[in-house]
């Protein structure tokens, strides 16, 4: 993507008996890549959600 800097972290925190909170933070330079990176993260989190929901429906 042409970034000169990219740093990301992910944290998973319990949120009740059967839930968790997924926190994904990323820092990217140049600033012009922020919107595209955000869109990719949105799609990535949607895929993670779909995958986890499908797995829980099979259990």
Secondary structure, DSSP 8 states (H G I E B T S, - for coil): ---SEEEEEEEEEE-SSS-EEEEEEEEEESGGGHHHHHHHHHHHHHHHHHHHHHHHHH-
